[in-house]
Amino acid sequence: MHDLTLAGQFADRLLLLDGGRVAAGGPPPSVLRDEVLRPHFGPRVEVLITDTGDRAVISRRPPQGTAPAGPAD
């Protein structure tokens, strides 16, 4: 599944794959963290934690007139 927010809401465990290799694994709170996701999805990925403890993974748009950021940024 590619929707990380949805996966985090319904899965007991997540595996983050990068190039066919496991980059991270465990319960959603241990995988859905900025410091785990940003090396793979870029610096504009952010994990928001709601007042109920749910996690939402979002990708912020770059400022208008700039190129999209990639994992190397």
N, C-alpha and C positions, 0 to 999 in steps of 0.2 A: 504494500500500500504506500502511496506517495503523499497522502495527506497526513502530515505528522500530527496535527491537532487531533484529527479523528482517531488515528491509531493510538494516541496517548489516552484518549477517553475510554477506549474499549479493550485495549490489550493489557495483559498482565505483564508482559515482557516485550521489549523492542530490540531489534538489531539494526544498527546503522551500518550499511554496506558502502564501501568506497572501492571502486574498481574490483568488485567481486570478493573483497576481503572485509571481515568484520572490523569496523572502526570503533564501535562501542556497543555495549549490550547491557541489558538489565531492566529493572522496572522503569516505567516512563519518567519519574522524577530524576532518575540518574542519567538518562539519555537526553531528555528534552531540557537541555541547559545551554545557555549562550556559549559557554566555553567549549562545549562538546560539538555543537552544530556549526559554529562560525568557521572553523578550519575547512569544513567541507562545503558550506553553502555561501560563504562570504560574510563580510562584516555587517551587512545590513539585515541579517537575520536576527530576530529578537524573540525571546520567549517571555510571554506575559503570563503572570500567575494571578488568577482571580481570587476574590475573597473566599471562595470555596475550595481553593487549592488546585483547581483545574489549570492546565497549561495550554496556552494558545501560541502557536508558532506563526509568526508573521514575517513578511519581507517588506522592509520599508523601501519606498521609491527613492531613487536618487534625486538630489535637488534638480530642479528644472534646468535644462541646458547642459547637463553633465552626462557622461557615459555611464551605463550600468556597471556596478561593481561586481567583480567575480571573486572567487576564492583567494586569488593572489593579492587582492587589495588589503 
